[in-house]
Amino acid sequence: MRKTTKLEAILWSIALPGFGQLLNGQLIKGFTFIFLEFLINTKSSFNHAILYSFLGQINKAFEVVNYQWLMFYPCVYMFAMYDAYKSSTPNPPYLSFLPFASSAYTVTVGLMYSSKLHVGGVLLGPIWPPIIFLVPGLILGFLVRHLLMKYIKRPEECS
C-alpha cells in the first residue's frame, strides 16, 4: 500500500474531515470525524447558512444558523486536518500543530464576532468572517512556531 503524502492528506481532509484519516488507514478515526462533520453540519444548519451567504441573503443565514453547534466546527475541522497531516508524516516537524491550533482559535473568534463585523458598511454574515479569520490564524501560527523554533530548544535537546 502506498504511503499518503502530507499534501494529499491535508487536501482530502479539507474536502471532508475524516478523509485524510481514511487515506492513512485509520478507519475508526476517519469515520468518527466524518460522523462529527455530518452531526455538527446538520445540527448547526451550516450548509443552509453557506447557501444563503453565497446568495447574499445574510439575514436569512443568521436566522438558520445554530451557533451552539457551529462553534464546535472550527476545532473539529482543524484538528482533523492536523491529525491527517501528522499521521501521514513519519516524524512531524517540531511544533507543527501551532498553525492548526491558532487557526481553530481565530476562526472561532471570527464566528463569534460575525454578527458585528461589517466591511464597507456591509454585514458579512456567519460564514465569511470565519473564512477570512483563517488567514491571520495561519500566519500567527507559523510566526509563533518560527520564533519558538529559533529561540527555544526542543525538549529532546535539553536532555
C-alpha positions as CSV (number, residue, x, y, z in Angstrom):
1,M,0.0,0.0,0.0
2,R,1.3,3.4,-1.0
3,K,2.1,6.0,1.8
4,T,-0.1,9.1,1.7
5,T,1.7,12.4,1.3
6,K,1.2,15.3,3.7
7,L,-0.3,17.5,1.0
8,E,-2.7,14.7,-0.1
9,A,-3.8,14.0,3.4
10,I,-4.5,17.7,4.1
11,L,-6.3,18.4,0.9
12,W,-8.6,15.4,1.4
13,S,-9.2,16.5,5.0
14,I,-10.1,20.0,3.7
15,A,-12.6,18.3,1.4
16,L,-14.2,16.4,4.3
17,P,-12.8,15.9,7.7
18,G,-12.0,12.2,8.1
19,F,-11.0,11.5,4.5
20,G,-7.3,12.1,5.4
21,Q,-7.6,9.5,8.2
22,L,-9.2,7.0,5.8
23,L,-6.4,7.5,3.3
24,N,-3.9,6.9,6.2
25,G,-5.7,3.6,7.0
26,Q,-7.2,4.9,10.3
27,L,-10.7,3.8,9.6
28,I,-12.3,4.2,13.1
29,K,-10.8,7.7,13.5
30,G,-11.8,8.6,9.9
31,F,-15.4,7.5,10.3
32,T,-15.6,9.3,13.7
33,F,-14.5,12.6,12.0
34,I,-17.0,12.0,9.2
35,F,-19.8,11.4,11.7
36,L,-18.8,14.5,13.7
37,E,-18.8,16.5,10.4
38,F,-22.3,15.4,9.5
39,L,-23.6,15.8,13.0
40,I,-22.3,19.4,13.5
41,N,-23.1,20.3,9.9
42,T,-26.7,19.1,10.3
43,K,-27.4,20.4,13.8
44,S,-25.9,23.9,13.0
45,S,-27.7,24.2,9.6
46,F,-24.2,25.1,8.3
47,N,-25.0,24.2,4.7
48,H,-28.1,26.3,4.7
49,A,-26.2,29.3,6.1
50,I,-23.5,28.8,3.4
51,L,-26.2,28.7,0.7
52,Y,-27.9,31.9,2.0
53,S,-24.5,33.6,2.4
54,F,-23.4,32.8,-1.1
55,L,-26.8,34.1,-2.4
56,G,-26.3,37.4,-0.4
57,Q,-29.2,36.7,1.9
58,I,-27.2,37.4,5.1
59,N,-30.2,37.9,7.4
60,K,-31.6,34.6,6.3
61,A,-28.2,33.0,7.0
62,F,-28.2,34.4,10.5
63,E,-31.8,33.1,11.1
64,V,-31.0,29.5,10.2
65,V,-27.5,29.0,11.8
66,N,-27.3,27.4,15.2
67,Y,-24.2,28.9,16.8
68,Q,-24.3,26.4,19.8
69,W,-23.5,23.7,17.3
70,L,-21.4,25.7,14.8
71,M,-18.9,26.7,17.5
72,F,-17.6,23.1,17.5
73,Y,-16.9,23.1,13.8
74,P,-13.6,25.0,13.6
75,C,-11.9,22.9,16.2
76,V,-13.0,19.6,14.8
77,Y,-12.2,20.7,11.3
78,M,-8.7,22.0,12.1
79,F,-7.9,19.0,14.3
80,A,-8.9,16.6,11.6
81,M,-6.6,18.3,9.2
82,Y,-3.7,18.3,11.7
83,D,-4.3,14.7,12.6
84,A,-4.3,13.7,8.9
85,Y,-1.1,15.7,8.4
86,K,0.6,14.2,11.5
87,S,-0.4,10.7,10.6
88,S,1.0,10.9,7.1
89,T,4.4,12.2,8.3
90,P,6.8,9.7,9.9
91,N,8.4,12.5,12.1
92,P,6.2,15.6,12.0
93,P,8.1,18.8,12.3
94,Y,8.5,20.2,15.8
95,L,5.5,22.4,16.9
96,S,3.7,21.6,13.6
97,F,0.4,21.8,15.4
98,L,0.6,25.6,16.0
99,P,-0.8,26.8,12.7
100,F,-3.7,24.4,13.0
101,A,-4.4,25.3,16.6
102,S,-4.1,29.1,16.1
103,S,-6.4,28.8,13.1
104,A,-9.0,26.9,15.0
105,Y,-8.9,29.8,17.6
106,T,-9.1,32.7,15.1
107,V,-11.8,31.0,13.0
108,T,-13.9,30.6,16.2
109,V,-13.3,34.3,17.1
110,G,-14.4,35.2,13.5
111,L,-17.6,33.1,14.1
112,M,-18.2,34.8,17.5
113,Y,-18.0,38.3,16.0
114,S,-19.7,37.5,12.7
115,S,-22.9,39.3,13.7
116,K,-20.9,42.5,14.3
117,L,-18.4,42.5,11.5
118,H,-19.0,45.0,8.7
119,V,-16.8,45.7,5.7
120,G,-17.6,48.9,3.8
121,G,-20.9,49.1,5.8
122,V,-21.9,45.6,4.7
123,L,-22.6,42.9,7.3
124,L,-20.6,39.8,6.3
125,G,-22.8,37.2,8.0
126,P,-22.0,33.9,9.8
127,I,-19.8,32.4,7.0
128,W,-17.4,34.9,5.6
129,P,-15.7,36.2,8.8
130,P,-14.6,32.7,9.9
131,I,-13.2,32.1,6.4
132,I,-11.4,35.5,6.5
133,F,-10.0,34.9,10.0
134,L,-8.4,31.6,8.9
135,V,-5.6,33.6,7.2
136,P,-4.4,35.5,10.3
137,G,-4.6,32.3,12.3
138,L,-2.3,30.5,9.9
139,I,0.1,33.5,9.8
140,L,0.1,33.8,13.6
141,G,0.7,30.0,14.0
142,F,3.6,29.9,11.5
143,L,5.1,33.0,13.0
144,V,4.9,31.7,16.6
145,R,6.2,28.3,15.5
146,H,9.2,30.0,13.7
147,L,10.0,32.2,16.7
148,L,9.8,29.3,19.2
149,M,12.0,27.1,17.0
150,K,14.5,29.9,16.6
151,Y,14.8,30.9,20.3
152,I,13.8,27.8,22.3
153,K,15.5,24.4,22.4
154,R,13.4,21.3,21.6
155,P,12.7,19.1,24.6
156,E,14.9,16.3,23.2
157,E,17.8,18.8,23.0
158,C,17.6,19.7,26.7
159,S,18.5,16.2,27.9
